[in-house]
Amino acid sequence: MEIESLDYSEFELLVGLLLQREGYRIIKTPAPPGRVSGADYEVMGPDGRFIFVEVKHLRRSIPLALIHQFTCDIDRLRASHPDGLGMLVVSGSISARAREFLRTSSHITVWDGAVVNQLLQKNPDIAASAQRTAAARKEFLSSQASLLATTPPSRSADLIARIRGIRPGKDDWRDFEEVCVDILSHVFSPALGVPEIQNRSDDGLDIIDAIYPIRSRDQPWSSLRLEYRTRFVVAEFKNYSDPIGQRQVEAIAQYLWRPAQRNFGLLVSRTAPAESAILARRRIWLEAEKCVVFLEDDDLVEMLHAFEAGSDPFEIVDAQLEEFLRGLNP
């Protein structure tokens, strides 16, 4: 079956059924959506070992930042079960860097999409049941949509096609800015309000691409407001062919201003940032506690996939934040 056809809760349930079929005894099941409650599953393995199981339904290769986040969570959870193990179950693949890192963690195992598919072939009744569930949901949505005057295409699919079709470079910078604003508005609405576009700074010389007011008081936005003392998210979009560097980080940093409770920025570009940008981000955080998160095309696409699957797109941002702060040293 196609794992991608399942939404997030369906994939979580599928993992639980496969764990049971493989001889794991379920002790704790996932918490309801919106509630943070440790690992998704707590199970007793066939050998009697206690295992914390985390489920991630992401379609692309799992980035190293999410692996770091998971291993740190497991280390904390092992305080209550010193001999416990960790298991990460993902619907996609594991990046080469992440696999190399996991080889140093003897207490963590991984089921990636290939393993899940092997288990589904071994247990065709579970695969058939999951397929029927996904098909029934799809049929229901299709039948209800047919009652409307028009049936619009998937908003996320449209946005992915748009950003993939924009060429890096100065000629298409406006198109890139517009699609990025649409993506962030789509995946984070209504938590983030309607952005103010291209607000000029006090001296009237420079332009901020977008300022989003944080309207939600629920997690994770309540924590973001508190931890970074910010009521706004500043976003800048750079349609450069080359990686962004120090100058672009310093440019967004000048708009992050504590008296205005504007301390959190998203710097969106086409590829991963240069080392000079990473060093500049570290410096402005240590000197002024202004926080900048780097996002690239693949991150935005993954946010859209997560949104469609019913999981939280903010996980992509949060994993990078945790990796950045963990790597700071005096």
Phi and psi in degrees as GROMACS dihedral restraints (atoms count N, CA, C in turn):
[ dihedral_restraints ]
;  ai    aj    ak    al  type     phi  dphi    fc
    3     4     5     6     1   -92.8    20    10
    4     5     6     7     1   108.4    20    10
    6     7     8     9     1   -59.2    20    10
    7     8     9    10     1   -32.3    20    10
    9    10    11    12     1   -62.1    20    10
   10    11    12    13     1   -20.0    20    10
   12    13    14    15     1   -75.4    20    10
   13    14    15    16     1   -13.1    20    10
   15    16    17    18     1   -85.0    20    10
   16    17    18    19     1   148.7    20    10
   18    19    20    21     1   -86.5    20    10
   19    20    21    22     1  -178.8    20    10
   21    22    23    24     1   -63.3    20    10
   22    23    24    25     1   -46.3    20    10
   24    25    26    27     1   -66.4    20    10
   25    26    27    28     1   -35.1    20    10
   27    28    29    30     1   -66.8    20    10
   28    29    30    31     1   -39.3    20    10
   30    31    32    33     1   -67.3    20    10
   31    32    33    34     1   -39.7    20    10
   33    34    35    36     1   -58.4    20    10
   34    35    36    37     1   -46.3    20    10
   36    37    38    39     1   -63.8    20    10
   37    38    39    40     1   -41.6    20    10
   39    40    41    42     1   -57.9    20    10
   40    41    42    43     1   -43.8    20    10
   42    43    44    45     1   -61.1    20    10
   43    44    45    46     1   -42.8    20    10
   45    46    47    48     1   -60.5    20    10
   46    47    48    49     1   -41.8    20    10
   48    49    50    51     1   -64.9    20    10
   49    50    51    52     1   -40.9    20    10
   51    52    53    54     1   -67.8    20    10
   52    53    54    55     1   -38.0    20    10
   54    55    56    57     1   -59.9    20    10
   55    56    57    58     1   -46.8    20    10
   57    58    59    60     1   -59.8    20    10
   58    59    60    61     1   -45.1    20    10
   60    61    62    63     1   -63.9    20    10
   61    62    63    64     1   -28.2    20    10
   63    64    65    66     1   -88.0    20    10
   64    65    66    67     1     7.6    20    10
   66    67    68    69     1    95.9    20    10
   67    68    69    70     1    10.6    20    10
   69    70    71    72     1   -88.5    20    10
   70    71    72    73     1   137.0    20    10
   72    73    74    75     1   -95.9    20    10
   73    74    75    76     1   120.4    20    10
   75    76    77    78     1   -76.0    20    10
   76    77    78    79     1   124.6    20    10
   78    79    80    81     1  -104.1    20    10
   79    80    81    82     1   -39.5    20    10
   81    82    83    84     1  -138.0    20    10
   82    83    84    85     1   136.3    20    10
   84    85    86    87     1  -103.4    20    10
   85    86    87    88     1   168.0    20    10
   87    88    89    90     1   -59.9    20    10
   88    89    90    91     1   145.4    20    10
   90    91    92    93     1   -71.9    20    10
   91    92    93    94     1   159.1    20    10
   93    94    95    96     1   -59.2    20    10
   94    95    96    97     1   154.6    20    10
   96    97    98    99     1   -53.8    20    10
   97    98    99   100     1   137.9    20    10
   99   100   101   102     1    92.9    20    10
  100   101   102   103     1   -10.6    20    10
  102   103   104   105     1  -108.8    20    10
  103   104   105   106     1   129.9    20    10
  105   106   107   108     1   -92.4    20    10
  106   107   108   109     1   122.9    20    10
  108   109   110   111     1  -150.1    20    10
  109   110   111   112     1    64.1    20    10
  111   112   113   114     1    66.1    20    10
  112   113   114   115     1  -148.9    20    10
  114   115   116   117     1   -69.9    20    10
  115   116   117   118     1   161.0    20    10
  117   118   119   120     1   -65.8    20    10
  118   119   120   121     1   -49.4    20    10
  120   121   122   123     1  -122.5    20    10
  121   122   123   124     1   147.7    20    10
  123   124   125   126     1  -119.6    20    10
  124   125   126   127     1   127.3    20    10
  126   127   128   129     1  -135.6    20    10
  127   128   129   130     1   161.4    20    10
  129   130   131   132     1  -107.1    20    10
  130   131   132   133     1   121.7    20    10
  132   133   134   135     1   -72.0    20    10
  133   134   135   136     1   167.3    20    10
  135   136   137   138     1   -57.2    20    10
  136   137   138   139     1   -26.2    20    10
  138   139   140   141     1   -91.8    20    10
  139   140   141   142     1     5.7    20    10
  141   142   143   144     1    88.7    20    10
  142   143   144   145     1     2.3    20    10
  144   145   146   147     1   -82.3    20    10
  145   146   147   148     1   141.7    20    10
  147   148   149   150     1   -78.3    20    10
  148   149   150   151     1   135.2    20    10
  150   151   152   153     1  -134.3    20    10
  151   152   153   154     1   131.9    20    10
  153   154   155   156     1   -93.4    20    10
  154   155   156   157     1   126.4    20    10
  156   157   158   159     1  -115.8    20    10
  157   158   159   160     1   125.4    20    10
  159   160   161   162     1  -112.4    20    10
  160   161   162   163     1   134.4    20    10
  162   163   164   165     1  -113.2    20    10
  163   164   165   166     1   129.9    20    10
  165   166   167   168     1  -128.5    20    10
  166   167   168   169     1   119.5    20    10
  168   169   170   171     1  -103.5    20    10
  169   170   171   172     1    79.2    20    10
  171   172   173   174     1  -121.7    20    10
  172   173   174   175     1   138.0    20    10
  174   175   176   177     1   -82.8    20    10
  175   176   177   178     1   -24.3    20    10
  177   178   179   180     1  -100.8    20    10
  178   179   180   181     1  -179.0    20    10
  180   181   182   183     1   -59.4    20    10
  181   182   183   184     1   132.3    20    10
  183   184   185   186     1   -68.9    20    10
  184   185   186   187     1   122.8    20    10
  186   187   188   189     1   -72.2    20    10
  187   188   189   190     1   158.6    20    10
  189   190   191   192     1   -60.9    20    10
  190   191   192   193     1   -33.6    20    10
  192   193   194   195     1   -59.6    20    10
  193   194   195   196     1   -39.8    20    10
  195   196   197   198     1   -69.1    20    10
  196   197   198   199     1   -32.9    20    10
  198   199   200   201     1   -67.1    20    10
  199   200   201   202     1   -43.5    20    10
  201   202   203   204     1   -58.6    20    10
  202   203   204   205     1   -44.4    20    10
  204   205   206   207     1   -60.3    20    10
  205   206   207   208     1   -44.1    20    10
  207   208   209   210     1   -63.9    20    10
  208   209   210   211     1   -45.7    20    10
  210   211   212   213     1   -64.3    20    10
  211   212   213   214     1   -37.4    20    10
  213   214   215   216     1   -66.4    20    10
  214   215   216   217     1   -40.1    20    10
  216   217   218   219     1   -60.3    20    10
  217   218   219   220     1   -43.9    20    10
  219   220   221   222     1   -64.4    20    10
  220   221   222   223     1   -40.6    20    10
  222   223   224   225     1   -59.8    20    10
  223   224   225   226     1   -39.4    20    10
  225   226   227   228     1   -70.4    20    10
  226   227   228   229     1   -41.9    20    10
  228   229   230   231     1   -65.5    20    10
  229   230   231   232     1   -27.8    20    10
  231   232   233   234     1   -71.1    20    10
  232   233   234   235     1    -7.6    20    10
  234   235   236   237     1   -61.5    20    10
  235   236   237   238     1   -32.4    20    10
  237   238   239   240     1   -89.7    20    10
  238   239   240   241     1   -18.3    20    10
  240   241   242   243     1  -138.6    20    10
  241   242   243   244     1    80.5    20    10
  243   244   245   246     1   -55.5    20    10
  244   245   246   247     1   -29.2    20    10
  246   247   248   249     1   -95.1    20    10
  247   248   249   250     1     6.0    20    10
  249   250   251   252     1   -70.2    20    10
  250   251   252   253     1   160.0    20    10
  252   253   254   255     1  -117.0    20    10
  253   254   255   256     1   167.7    20    10
  255   256   257   258     1  -119.9    20    10
  256   257   258   259     1   142.6    20    10
  258   259   260   261     1  -131.7    20    10
  259   260   261   262     1   128.0    20    10
  261   262   263   264     1  -109.1    20    10
  262   263   264   265     1   123.6    20    10
  264   265   266   267     1  -115.1    20    10
  265   266   267   268     1   121.2    20    10
  267   268   269   270     1  -126.8    20    10
  268   269   270   271     1   150.1    20    10
  270   271   272   273     1   -84.3    20    10
  271   272   273   274     1   -20.3    20    10
  273   274   275   276     1   -98.7    20    10
  274   275   276   277     1  -143.8    20    10
  276   277   278   279     1  -113.6    20    10
  277   278   279   280     1   174.3    20    10
  279   280   281   282     1  -111.5    20    10
  280   281   282   283     1   128.7    20    10
  282   283   284   285     1   -64.0    20    10
  283   284   285   286     1   158.2    20    10
  285   286   287   288     1   -60.0    20    10
  286   287   288   289     1   -41.7    20    10
  288   289   290   291     1   -64.2    20    10
  289   290   291   292     1   -38.8    20    10
  291   292   293   294     1   -67.1    20    10
  292   293   294   295     1   -40.9    20    10
  294   295   296   297     1   -63.1    20    10
  295   296   297   298     1   -40.7    20    10
  297   298   299   300     1   -61.9    20    10
  298   299   300   301     1   -41.9    20    10
  300   301   302   303     1   -64.3    20    10
  301   302   303   304     1   -41.2    20    10
  303   304   305   306     1   -67.7    20    10
  304   305   306   307     1   -23.0    20    10
  306   307   308   309     1   -63.9    20    10
  307   308   309   310     1   -22.1    20    10
  309   310   311   312     1   -87.8    20    10
  310   311   312   313     1    -3.2    20    10
  312   313   314   315     1  -110.6    20    10
  313   314   315   316     1    93.0    20    10
  315   316   317   318     1   -69.4    20    10
  316   317   318   319     1   -17.3    20    10
  318   319   320   321     1   -97.5    20    10
  319   320   321   322     1    13.4    20    10
  321   322   323   324     1  -126.7    20    10
  322   323   324   325     1   132.5    20    10
  324   325   326   327     1  -118.7    20    10
  325   326   327   328     1   161.7    20    10
  327   328   329   330     1  -133.0    20    10
  328   329   330   331     1   133.6    20    10
  330   331   332   333     1  -107.6    20    10
  331   332   333   334     1   110.9    20    10
  333   334   335   336     1   -94.2    20    10
  334   335   336   337     1  -174.5    20    10
  336   337   338   339     1   -58.3    20    10
  337   338   339   340     1   -35.5    20    10
  339   340   341   342     1   -64.9    20    10
  340   341   342   343     1   -42.1    20    10
  342   343   344   345     1   -65.5    20    10
  343   344   345   346     1   -43.8    20    10
  345   346   347   348     1   -59.3    20    10
  346   347   348   349     1   -42.1    20    10
  348   349   350   351     1   -65.6    20    10
  349   350   351   352     1   -36.8    20    10
  351   352   353   354     1   -63.2    20    10
  352   353   354   355     1   -41.3    20    10
  354   355   356   357     1   -68.1    20    10
  355   356   357   358     1   -33.5    20    10
  357   358   359   360     1   -68.0    20    10
  358   359   360   361     1   -37.4    20    10
  360   361   362   363     1   -65.7    20    10
  361   362   363   364     1   -33.9    20    10
  363   364   365   366     1   -72.9    20    10
  364   365   366   367     1   -27.3    20    10
  366   367   368   369     1  -124.9    20    10
  367   368   369   370     1    73.3    20    10
  369   370   371   372     1   -63.6    20    10
  370   371   372   373     1   -24.7    20    10
  372   373   374   375     1   -67.9    20    10
  373   374   375   376     1   -38.6    20    10
  375   376   377   378     1   -67.8    20    10
  376   377   378   379     1   -42.5    20    10
  378   379   380   381     1   -60.1    20    10
  379   380   381   382     1   -43.8    20    10
  381   382   383   384     1   -65.0    20    10
  382   383   384   385     1   -40.4    20    10
  384   385   386   387     1   -64.5    20    10
  385   386   387   388     1   -43.0    20    10
  387   388   389   390     1   -65.4    20    10
  388   389   390   391     1   -39.0    20    10
  390   391   392   393     1   -64.4    20    10
  391   392   393   394     1   -40.2    20    10
  393   394   395   396     1   -64.8    20    10
  394   395   396   397     1   -39.2    20    10
  396   397   398   399     1   -62.3    20    10
  397   398   399   400     1   -47.6    20    10
  399   400   401   402     1   -63.9    20    10
  400   401   402   403     1   -40.4    20    10
  402   403   404   405     1   -66.1    20    10
  403   404   405   406     1   -39.5    20    10
  405   406   407   408     1   -64.8    20    10
  406   407   408   409     1   -40.7    20    10
  408   409   410   411     1   -64.2    20    10
  409   410   411   412     1   -43.5    20    10
  411   412   413   414     1   -63.4    20    10
  412   413   414   415     1   -40.9    20    10
  414   415   416   417     1   -65.5    20    10
  415   416   417   418     1   -40.5    20    10
  417   418   419   420     1   -61.7    20    10
  418   419   420   421     1   -47.8    20    10
  420   421   422   423     1   -62.3    20    10
  421   422   423   424     1   -39.6    20    10
  423   424   425   426     1   -66.5    20    10
  424   425   426   427     1   -41.9    20    10
  426   427   428   429     1   -67.2    20    10
  427   428   429   430     1   -38.0    20    10
  429   430   431   432     1   -70.8    20    10
  430   431   432   433     1   -37.7    20    10
  432   433   434   435     1   -63.6    20    10
  433   434   435   436     1   -31.7    20    10
  435   436   437   438     1   -67.6    20    10
  436   437   438   439     1   -17.2    20    10
  438   439   440   441     1   -77.5    20    10
  439   440   441   442     1   -15.8    20    10
  441   442   443   444     1   -83.0    20    10
  442   443   444   445     1   165.1    20    10
  444   445   446   447     1   -63.7    20    10
  445   446   447   448     1   -37.2    20    10
  447   448   449   450     1  -136.1    20    10
  448   449   450   451     1   159.5    20    10
  450   451   452   453     1  -118.0    20    10
  451   452   453   454     1    95.5    20    10
  453   454   455   456     1   -69.4    20    10
  454   455   456   457     1   149.6    20    10
  456   457   458   459     1   -67.7    20    10
  457   458   459   460     1   166.1    20    10
  459   460   461   462     1   -56.2    20    10
  460   461   462   463     1   126.1    20    10
  462   463   464   465     1   -62.0    20    10
  463   464   465   466     1   -42.6    20    10
  465   466   467   468     1   -64.2    20    10
  466   467   468   469     1   -42.6    20    10
  468   469   470   471     1   -61.9    20    10
  469   470   471   472     1   -39.5    20    10
  471   472   473   474     1   -64.1    20    10
  472   473   474   475     1   -42.1    20    10
  474   475   476   477     1   -68.1    20    10
  475   476   477   478     1   -38.0    20    10
  477   478   479   480     1   -63.1    20    10
  478   479   480   481     1   -44.1    20    10
  480   481   482   483     1   -62.1    20    10
  481   482   483   484     1   -38.7    20    10
  483   484   485   486     1   -64.8    20    10
  484   485   486   487     1   -48.4    20    10
  486   487   488   489     1   -70.6    20    10
  487   488   489   490     1   -33.5    20    10
  489   490   491   492     1   -68.5    20    10
  490   491   492   493     1   -23.6    20    10
  492   493   494   495     1   -89.4    20    10
  493   494   495   496     1    -2.0    20    10
  495   496   497   498     1   -93.2    20    10
  496   497   498   499     1   129.3    20    10
  498   499   500   501     1   -82.8    20    10
  499   500   501   502     1   137.0    20    10
  501   502   503   504     1   -63.2    20    10
  502   503   504   505     1   145.8    20    10
  504   505   506   507     1   131.7    20    10
  505   506   507   508     1   167.3    20    10
  507   508   509   510     1   -68.0    20    10
  508   509   510   511     1   -23.8    20    10
  510   511   512   513     1   -66.1    20    10
  511   512   513   514     1   -33.3    20    10
  513   514   515   516     1  -111.4    20    10
  514   515   516   517     1    22.3    20    10
  516   517   518   519     1   -62.2    20    10
  517   518   519   520     1   -36.2    20    10
  519   520   521   522     1   -65.9    20    10
  520   521   522   523     1   -42.4    20    10
  522   523   524   525     1   -62.6    20    10
  523   524   525   526     1   -39.7    20    10
  525   526   527   528     1   -65.4    20    10
  526   527   528   529     1   -44.3    20    10
  528   529   530   531     1   -59.0    20    10
  529   530   531   532     1   -44.7    20    10
  531   532   533   534     1   -65.0    20    10
  532   533   534   535     1   -42.7    20    10
  534   535   536   537     1   -70.8    20    10
  535   536   537   538     1   -34.1    20    10
  537   538   539   540     1   -65.4    20    10
  538   539   540   541     1   -42.8    20    10
  540   541   542   543     1   -59.8    20    10
  541   542   543   544     1   -43.3    20    10
  543   544   545   546     1   -63.8    20    10
  544   545   546   547     1   -39.5    20    10
  546   547   548   549     1   -66.2    20    10
  547   548   549   550     1   -50.1    20    10
  549   550   551   552     1   -62.9    20    10
  550   551   552   553     1   -39.2    20    10
  552   553   554   555     1   -64.7    20    10
  553   554   555   556     1   -39.0    20    10
  555   556   557   558     1   -67.0    20    10
  556   557   558   559     1   -49.6    20    10
  558   559   560   561     1   -79.5    20    10
  559   560   561   562     1   -23.2    20    10
  561   562   563   564     1  -110.3    20    10
  562   563   564   565     1     4.3    20    10
  564   565   566   567     1   -79.7    20    10
  565   566   567   568     1   139.4    20    10
  567   568   569   570     1   -95.1    20    10
  568   569   570   571     1     9.2    20    10
  570   571   572   573     1   -58.8    20    10
  571   572   573   574     1   -40.3    20    10
  573   574   575   576     1  -102.8    20    10
  574   575   576   577     1   135.2    20    10
  576   577   578   579     1   -77.4    20    10
  577   578   579   580     1  -179.9    20    10
  579   580   581   582     1   -62.4    20    10
  580   581   582   583     1   128.5    20    10
  582   583   584   585     1   -76.3    20    10
  583   584   585   586     1   152.0    20    10
  585   586   587   588     1   -90.0    20    10
  586   587   588   589     1   124.3    20    10
  588   589   590   591     1   -98.6    20    10
  589   590   591   592     1   133.5    20    10
  591   592   593   594     1    52.5    20    10
  592   593   594   595     1    56.2    20    10
  594   595   596   597     1   -78.2    20    10
  595   596   597   598     1   130.4    20    10
  597   598   599   600     1   -79.5    20    10
  598   599   600   601     1   147.2    20    10
  600   601   602   603     1   -70.9    20    10
  601   602   603   604     1   172.2    20    10
  603   604   605   606     1   -58.6    20    10
  604   605   606   607     1   -31.6    20    10
  606   607   608   609     1   -84.4    20    10
  607   608   609   610     1    -2.1    20    10
  609   610   611   612     1    73.5    20    10
  610   611   612   613     1    11.9    20    10
  612   613   614   615     1  -100.5    20    10
  613   614   615   616     1   -32.6    20    10
  615   616   617   618     1  -116.1    20    10
  616   617   618   619     1   166.0    20    10
  618   619   620   621     1  -127.1    20    10
  619   620   621   622     1   134.6    20    10
  621   622   623   624     1   -96.9    20    10
  622   623   624   625     1   133.6    20    10
  624   625   626   627     1   -67.1    20    10
  625   626   627   628     1   -47.5    20    10
  627   628   629   630     1  -158.0    20    10
  628   629   630   631     1   141.1    20    10
  630   631   632   633     1  -123.8    20    10
  631   632   633   634     1   117.4    20    10
  633   634   635   636     1  -100.1    20    10
  634   635   636   637     1   123.2    20    10
  636   637   638   639     1   -75.3    20    10
  637   638   639   640     1   138.2    20    10
  639   640   641   642     1   -85.5    20    10
  640   641   642   643     1   111.8    20    10
  642   643   644   645     1   -98.8    20    10
  643   644   645   646     1   -24.2    20    10
  645   646   647   648     1   -81.1    20    10
  646   647   648   649     1   141.3    20    10
  648   649   650   651     1  -107.3    20    10
  649   650   651   652     1     9.9    20    10
  651   652   653   654     1   -95.7    20    10
  652   653   654   655     1   167.2    20    10
  654   655   656   657     1   -66.9    20    10
  655   656   657   658     1   148.1    20    10
  657   658   659   660     1   -87.7    20    10
  658   659   660   661     1    -1.2    20    10
  660   661   662   663     1   -69.9    20    10
  661   662   663   664     1   -30.7    20    10
  663   664   665   666     1   -63.8    20    10
  664   665   666   667     1   -38.8    20    10
  666   667   668   669     1   -67.5    20    10
  667   668   669   670     1   -39.1    20    10
  669   670   671   672     1   -61.4    20    10
  670   671   672   673     1   -44.7    20    10
  672   673   674   675     1   -60.4    20    10
  673   674   675   676     1   -41.7    20    10
  675   676   677   678     1   -75.0    20    10
  676   677   678   679     1   -49.4    20    10
  678   679   680   681     1   -66.8    20    10
  679   680   681   682     1   -35.6    20    10
  681   682   683   684     1  -108.4    20    10
  682   683   684   685     1     4.8    20    10
  684   685   686   687     1    48.1    20    10
  685   686   687   688     1    59.1    20    10
  687   688   689   690     1  -137.5    20    10
  688   689   690   691     1   143.4    20    10
  690   691   692   693     1  -110.6    20    10
  691   692   693   694     1    -1.2    20    10
  693   694   695   696     1  -136.7    20    10
  694   695   696   697     1   153.3    20    10
  696   697   698   699     1  -114.2    20    10
  697   698   699   700     1   119.1    20    10
  699   700   701   702     1   -93.5    20    10
  700   701   702   703     1   130.1    20    10
  702   703   704   705     1  -124.5    20    10
  703   704   705   706     1   132.2    20    10
  705   706   707   708     1  -123.9    20    10
  706   707   708   709     1   146.6    20    10
  708   709   710   711     1  -126.2    20    10
  709   710   711   712     1   122.4    20    10
  711   712   713   714     1  -119.8    20    10
  712   713   714   715     1   108.1    20    10
  714   715   716   717     1   -89.5    20    10
  715   716   717   718     1    51.0    20    10
  717   718   719   720     1   -86.1    20    10
  718   719   720   721     1   148.3    20    10
  720   721   722   723     1   -73.8    20    10
  721   722   723   724     1   -33.4    20    10
  723   724   725   726     1   -97.7    20    10
  724   725   726   727     1   161.4    20    10
  726   727   728   729     1   -61.1    20    10
  727   728   729   730     1   144.6    20    10
  729   730   731   732     1   -68.7    20    10
  730   731   732   733     1   155.2    20    10
  732   733   734   735     1  -130.6    20    10
  733   734   735   736     1  -157.7    20    10
  735   736   737   738     1   -57.4    20    10
  736   737   738   739     1   -43.0    20    10
  738   739   740   741     1   -62.5    20    10
  739   740   741   742     1   -38.3    20    10
  741   742   743   744     1   -70.3    20    10
  742   743   744   745     1   -34.6    20    10
  744   745   746   747     1   -68.0    20    10
  745   746   747   748     1   -42.6    20    10
  747   748   749   750     1   -66.7    20    10
  748   749   750   751     1   -30.0    20    10
  750   751   752   753     1   -67.6    20    10
  751   752   753   754     1   -45.3    20    10
  753   754   755   756     1   -71.2    20    10
  754   755   756   757     1   -30.1    20    10
  756   757   758   759     1   -63.4    20    10
  757   758   759   760     1   -30.2    20    10
  759   760   761   762     1   -69.0    20    10
  760   761   762   763     1   -18.5    20    10
  762   763   764   765     1   -91.6    20    10
  763   764   765   766     1   -12.0    20    10
  765   766   767   768     1   -85.5    20    10
  766   767   768   769     1   111.8    20    10
  768   769   770   771     1  -137.5    20    10
  769   770   771   772     1   118.8    20    10
  771   772   773   774     1   -60.4    20    10
  772   773   774   775     1   -44.1    20    10
  774   775   776   777     1   -55.8    20    10
  775   776   777   778     1   -28.5    20    10
  777   778   779   780     1   -91.7    20    10
  778   779   780   781     1     5.2    20    10
  780   781   782   783     1    51.9    20    10
  781   782   783   784     1    50.1    20    10
  783   784   785   786     1  -129.5    20    10
  784   785   786   787     1    78.5    20    10
  786   787   788   789     1  -117.8    20    10
  787   788   789   790     1     5.9    20    10
  789   790   791   792     1  -129.5    20    10
  790   791   792   793     1   125.6    20    10
  792   793   794   795     1  -128.0    20    10
  793   794   795   796     1   147.4    20    10
  795   796   797   798     1  -113.0    20    10
  796   797   798   799     1   119.6    20    10
  798   799   800   801     1  -107.6    20    10
  799   800   801   802     1   105.8    20    10
  801   802   803   804     1  -102.5    20    10
  802   803   804   805     1   127.7    20    10
  804   805   806   807     1  -141.5    20    10
  805   806   807   808     1  -178.6    20    10
  807   808   809   810     1   -83.3    20    10
  808   809   810   811     1   -26.3    20    10
  810   811   812   813     1  -137.3    20    10
  811   812   813   814     1   178.5    20    10
  813   814   815   816     1   -63.0    20    10
  814   815   816   817     1   147.7    20    10
  816   817   818   819     1   -72.4    20    10
  817   818   819   820     1   157.4    20    10
  819   820   821   822     1   -73.3    20    10
  820   821   822   823     1   163.6    20    10
  822   823   824   825     1   -60.1    20    10
  823   824   825   826     1   -34.2    20    10
  825   826   827   828     1   -63.7    20    10
  826   827   828   829     1   -33.8    20    10
  828   829   830   831     1   -68.6    20    10
  829   830   831   832     1   -40.6    20    10
  831   832   833   834     1   -63.7    20    10
  832   833   834   835     1   -41.9    20    10
  834   835   836   837     1   -67.9    20    10
  835   836   837   838     1   -38.4    20    10
  837   838   839   840     1   -65.5    20    10
  838   839   840   841     1   -39.4    20    10
  840   841   842   843     1   -60.8    20    10
  841   842   843   844     1   -44.0    20    10
  843   844   845   846     1   -60.0    20    10
  844   845   846   847     1   -43.6    20    10
  846   847   848   849     1   -64.5    20    10
  847   848   849   850     1   -45.4    20    10
  849   850   851   852     1   -69.7    20    10
  850   851   852   853     1   -26.8    20    10
  852   853   854   855     1   -71.6    20    10
  853   854   855   856     1   -46.3    20    10
  855   856   857   858     1   -67.9    20    10
  856   857   858   859     1   -34.4    20    10
  858   859   860   861     1   -83.5    20    10
  859   860   861   862     1   -35.8    20    10
  861   862   863   864     1  -134.4    20    10
  862   863   864   865     1     0.8    20    10
  864   865   866   867     1    54.7    20    10
  865   866   867   868     1    41.3    20    10
  867   868   869   870     1   -98.4    20    10
  868   869   870   871     1   126.0    20    10
  870   871   872   873     1  -104.8    20    10
  871   872   873   874     1   129.2    20    10
  873   874   875   876     1  -124.1    20    10
  874   875   876   877     1   130.0    20    10
  876   877   878   879     1  -110.1    20    10
  877   878   879   880     1   132.5    20    10
  879   880   881   882     1   -90.4    20    10
  880   881   882   883     1   131.5    20    10
  882   883   884   885     1  -127.6    20    10
  883   884   885   886     1   142.6    20    10
  885   886   887   888     1  -125.0    20    10
  886   887   888   889     1   179.3    20    10
  888   889   890   891     1   -50.3    20    10
  889   890   891   892     1   -49.7    20    10
  891   892   893   894     1   -62.2    20    10
  892   893   894   895     1   -33.6    20    10
  894   895   896   897     1   -65.3    20    10
  895   896   897   898     1   -44.0    20    10
  897   898   899   900     1   -64.2    20    10
  898   899   900   901     1   -41.0    20    10
  900   901   902   903     1   -64.1    20    10
  901   902   903   904     1   -41.3    20    10
  903   904   905   906     1   -65.7    20    10
  904   905   906   907     1   -35.4    20    10
  906   907   908   909     1   -60.6    20    10
  907   908   909   910     1   -41.2    20    10
  909   910   911   912     1   -66.5    20    10
  910   911   912   913     1   -40.9    20    10
  912   913   914   915     1   -62.8    20    10
  913   914   915   916     1   -43.3    20    10
  915   916   917   918     1   -62.3    20    10
  916   917   918   919     1   -42.5    20    10
  918   919   920   921     1   -59.4    20    10
  919   920   921   922     1   -44.9    20    10
  921   922   923   924     1   -66.7    20    10
  922   923   924   925     1   -32.8    20    10
  924   925   926   927     1   -81.2    20    10
  925   926   927   928     1    -6.7    20    10
  927   928   929   930     1    90.8    20    10
  928   929   930   931     1     5.6    20    10
  930   931   932   933     1   -96.3    20    10
  931   932   933   934     1   178.5    20    10
  933   934   935   936     1   -92.1    20    10
  934   935   936   937     1   115.0    20    10
  936   937   938   939     1   -60.6    20    10
  937   938   939   940     1   -23.6    20    10
  939   940   941   942     1   -66.1    20    10
  940   941   942   943     1   -16.8    20    10
  942   943   944   945     1   -56.3    20    10
  943   944   945   946     1   -34.7    20    10
  945   946   947   948     1   -64.3    20    10
  946   947   948   949     1   -41.0    20    10
  948   949   950   951     1   -71.0    20    10
  949   950   951   952     1   -45.1    20    10
  951   952   953   954     1   -63.0    20    10
  952   953   954   955     1   -39.0    20    10
  954   955   956   957     1   -62.9    20    10
  955   956   957   958     1   -39.3    20    10
  957   958   959   960     1   -68.6    20    10
  958   959   960   961     1   -39.6    20    10
  960   961   962   963     1   -60.1    20    10
  961   962   963   964     1   -44.7    20    10
  963   964   965   966     1   -65.2    20    10
  964   965   966   967     1   -41.2    20    10
  966   967   968   969     1   -64.5    20    10
  967   968   969   970     1   -41.6    20    10
  969   970   971   972     1   -63.0    20    10
  970   971   972   973     1   -48.8    20    10
  972   973   974   975     1   -68.6    20    10
  973   974   975   976     1   -34.5    20    10
  975   976   977   978     1   -66.0    20    10
  976   977   978   979     1   -31.3    20    10
  978   979   980   981     1   -81.6    20    10
  979   980   981   982     1    -4.2    20    10
  981   982   983   984     1   -75.5    20    10
  982   983   984   985     1   139.1    20    10
  984   985   986   987     1  -131.6    20    10
  985   986   987   988     1   150.3    20    10
